[in-house]
Amino acid sequence: MKRFLYILLPGIFMFIGNLQGQPPKYSNEFLSIGVGARALGMSSTQVGIVNDVTAGYWNPSGLLGVPEGSEIGLMHAEYFAGIAKYDYIGFTKKIDSTQAFAISMLRFGVDDIPNTTELIDAEGNIDFNRITPFSAADYAFLFSYARQMNPKLRLGANFKVIRRIVGDFGDSWGFGLDASTQYRTGNWQLGAVLRDATSTFNAWNYSLDQNTIDVFIRTGNELPENGLEITLPKLIIGGGRKMDINPDFSILAALDIDISTDGKRNTLISGDPISMDPHAGIEVDYRRLIFLRGGIGNFQYEQDLPGEETLTFQPNIGVGIRLKRFSLDYAFSDIGDQSLAVHSNIFSVNFRLNN
């Protein structure tokens, strides 16, 4: 436990130091959605317990939980009645008994958006044939590395490349680093991730034709300007404990806390610049073959028409099945429409391969 704290505390000091002198700004929020139906069914409580290919996203230190060989993970989800599509693919492989690497790609996009800036020609005529489709898509490429320091302690890191595209109007490139650790002691599994440890910077470039500029001006919209978006550090700490009920059944309970630094957020514990967002999950398994999962998170305060404030939350459930080297997982988020989030059906599969 002491060694775990020795690793975590310097990260906390780095995290606090990054708060000074940088204006908070929302950026790259698509990277907060999460990957893997197992994780999303447990309300994203993964930083301490993740042990498969999705660790490249949640906590790269967890890549060392994958058995010898390699693993491939795939996920597809749709949001807002299928308007937005979210996809993930990841690959991990053990370098040796103490090292592992992974490559992951994520895409969150809305396709076939009508571009109506040329709907009306210079003479004022409406021509629907002038409408053309475009896509707004965010991509992330994660390059992960993990190393076993001793039987209990693991360290990891991510180098990430962000690519964001809005049709032919604008695009950006971004780069960032994550640092992580996991610590195992008895039935306890602890972890911490410092996302965007040095802040992540997205450089935006816009190229608008004169017609589009005129439309923006006539409709009272601001013209976008080239510049930088900054993603400030986020510290995620958490852990879980596994309990065996009998030889056939076991329970894994987990709790994570996301500590953001980009200004006041609508979370359970809200402050400026630091806000905290706790979320909890549980997984019950039968002989490591069949899994039932649940979680609760996304606590937010909502005001009704009389102006009274109520606390909303997002419950999730999920199931999974594992057959030898193949696993299939499903998650359903926002049961009963308890929160402002739109519910979604999420499917993911993992394949473990021999060397």
N, C-alpha and C positions, 0 to 999 in steps of 0.2 A: 504493500500500500504506500509506503514512504517513497519508493522509487517512482510510482505512478504520480505522486504529487510533485516530485522533483521535475518530472517532464511537463506536467500541466502548468505549474506556476510561471515558468518563463514565458509560456505562450500567453497566459493571462496578462502579464506585464506588457508584452508586445501588443496585445489586443487593446489595452488601455492607452498605450502610447500612440496608436494610430488614430485615436479620437481627437487628438489635439491638432488644430490648424487645418482641418479639412471640412468643408461644408457637406452636410449630409445630403444625399441624393439617391432616390430610388433608381435601380438599374439592374438589368439581367434577372428580373423577377421570375422568369420562366424556370430558372435553375432552383427555385424553391419548391417546385411541385413534387419532386421525388420520382423514383423509379422502382419498379417491381411491385407486383400485386401483393406479395407477402408484406412488404413494408407499408404499403398504403392501406392494407386491411388492418394494420396495427397502428394507424395514425402516425406513421413515419417515426416510430420509436426504434431507431436502428443503430445509433452511433456506438453503442456499447456491445450490441449483440450480433451485428451483421457478420456473416461468415461465408458469403458466396460472391459471385461475380459482380453483383450490384454494389459491393463495397467500394468499387472504383468511384461511385458517386457518393455513398453515404459516409464512408470512413475507409480510406485506402489501407489502413492497418489491418482491416478485417480480411483482406485478400489471402492472408496466411491461413485462414480457416478452411480454404478450399483444399481437398485432398490432393495427393500427388497427381499430376496430369494437368488438364486444362478444362475450362468451362466457358460456355457460351450462353448469354442471356438475351432474350427478346421481350419487348413489351409494346402493346398498342393500346391507346385510350383515346376517347373522343369526348369533347366538352362542348357545352352550349348547344345541345341537340345536334351534335355532329359537325358544327361549323368549324371548330378548332380541332386539329388532330395532333396527337402527341405520341412520338415514337422513340424507342430506345433500343440500342444494340450494344452489347459489351462482350469482350473477350479477355480472359485472364489465364495465366500460365505460371506455374512454379519455375523459378530459375534453378533453385536447389532447395534444400530443406529449410533454409532460413530466409529466402528471398522470393518475391513474386512481383509480377508486373501485370498491368491491365491497360486496355484501350477501350474507351467508351465513346459513343456518339449519341446525342440527343437532338431531336428536332421538334419544335412546337410551331405550328404554322396554321394560317388561315389562307386557303387557296380560292381562286376564282372570285376575287373581289372586283366588282364593277368599277372601272375608272370612267367617271362621268364628266371629267374636266373638259372633254371635247364634244359633249352632247349637243351643245348649241354652236352652230357655225358663226362666221363673221357677220352674216346677214340676219342673224337671230332665228334661224330655222332649227327646229329640233330634229335630229337624225339619230335614231337608236342604233344604227349601224356603226356609229362612231364610238360606241361603248366598247372598251377592250378590257379583258380580265388581267389581274395581276395578283401576286402572292406577297404576303407579309410573313416571313419565317425567321425564326431564331434557331441557330445551331450552336452546339457546344461539343468540343472534342477534348476528352480528358485522357491524360497520360499519367498513369498511376504507378507508384512503387511502394513496396512494403518490405520491412526487414524485422526479423525476430531478434531482439536484443538479448533475451534470456527466456526461460520457459514461461514466464508470466507476462513479459512486457514486449509490445510490438510498437513500431513506429512506422509512419507512412507519409506520403506527400503526393500532391497532384500538381501537374502543370496543365493549365487549361487554355484553350484557344476558343474565343467566342466570335461567331460570324452572324451578323444580323442584316437582313435584306428587306427592303420595302419596295418591291417592284423595281422600276428603273429610276425611282425618285431619290433613293438614298440607301446607303449601306455603311456598315462599320466593322472594324476588327477590334478585338479585345484580348487581353492576356492577363492571367492571374495565377496565383499559387495558393494551395491549401496545405495545411500541416495537421497531422493527426496522431493519435495514440490509442492503444487499447491495453487493458490490464486485466488479467485473469487471476482470481484467487478463490479457490474452493468452487462454490456454485455461483459466485458473483462474477459478472462481466461488466467492466467499466470502460468508458471511452470518452474522448473529447476530440473535436475537430475545430480548427480555426480556419474558417473559410475566408477567402480573399485576404490572406494574412498580411500582404503588403498593399492592400487595396487592388481592385481590378479596374483597368482603364479601357474604355471603349472610345475609339476615335471615329466620329461620324463624318461622313462626306455626303453632301446633297447636290444633286444635279437636276434642276427643274428647268423645263423649257419656258419660253416667254408666255405661251398660252396658259400654262399651269400657274405661273406667277400672277397673271392677270386675274385668273379665277380666284386664287387665294385672296387677292386684294379686294375684289368686288364682293366676296362673301364674308369679309371681315376676319379672315384667318391670319394668324401670324406666319410669316415666312420662316421656315426652319433654317438654322445657321450651322455651319460646320463647327464642331467643337468636341469636347471630351465629356463622357459620362463616367462617374466614379462610383464603383460599388465598394462601400466601406466594409470593414471586417465584421464577421458574425461568428460568435463563439457558441458552439453546441456541445453541451455536456450531458451525459446520461449513463444509464446502466440498467442491468437486468439481473434477475436471479431465477435459476431453474430449480424446480422442486419436483421430485418424483413422488407421485401418488401411490403407485404400485408398479410392478414390473411392466405393465402395459401402457399406463397413462402417466404423462408428466405435464407440468405447467411452466411456462416461461412468462414472467411479468417484467415489464420494462417501463422506464420513465425517462424522457428527454426534456431538456429546457433549451430553447433557442434564445440567445441573447444578441439582439441586433443593436446597431449603433448609428443608423442613418436617420435619426429623428424619431419623434413620437409616433408610435403605431397604435392601431386599435387592437390591443392584446390584453390578456388578463392582467398583466402587470405592465403598465404603460408609463414611460417617462421620456425626458428629452435630455440627452440623445439616446439613452439606453432603455430598451423595452424587453420584457421577458415573456416568452410564449411556451408554457408547458404543455406536453401531450403525453398520454399514457396508452399502453397497449398490452395485450395478453394473447398468448398462443397456447392452445391445448393440443397435444398430439397423442395419437394412438400408434404405438410401436414405430414411431418415426415414419409412418406410412400415410396417415390421414391427419390433417391439421384443421383446426377451427380457430379463427382469429377474430379479435375485436379491438377497438380502440376509440379514444375520444380526444379531440383537440380542436384547433381553430376557434378558441374562445374569443368572442368579440362582443362589444356593447352596441346595441341597436336602440334607436329612439323611435317610439311609436308616435302617432299623430298628436296625442295630448302632450308630448314632450317627455314622457316617462322613459327612463333608460332600463333596458333589460339585457341580461347576459345570454347570448346565444352560443351554441357549440355545434361541432360536427362529429357525429358518431359514424364509425365505419365498421364493416364486417368483412370477413374473407374466409375462403376455404382453400385447401391445397391437397395435392396428392403427389407422392413420390414413389416412383417405380424404378428401382436400381439407379441408373444414371440419369433418369429423366424426371423432371418435376413440372407440374402444371398448377398455376395459382390463379385465383380469381378474387377480386375485391369489389365491393360496392360501397361507394362513399356517400356520406350525407343521408343516412337512413331517415325517412320520414320528413325530409326537407327541414331539418331542425335549424340550419344555419342559412346565411345568405349565399353560401356556395351552391353551385349547381351540381347535382349528383352525377356520378359517372360510373360506368362499368369498365373495369380494368382487367386485362388478361396478360399474363406473362408466362414464359416457359424458360427453363434452364436445361442445358445438356452438359453432362460431364463426360470428357473424353479421356481415353488412355493416352499416354505419351506415344 
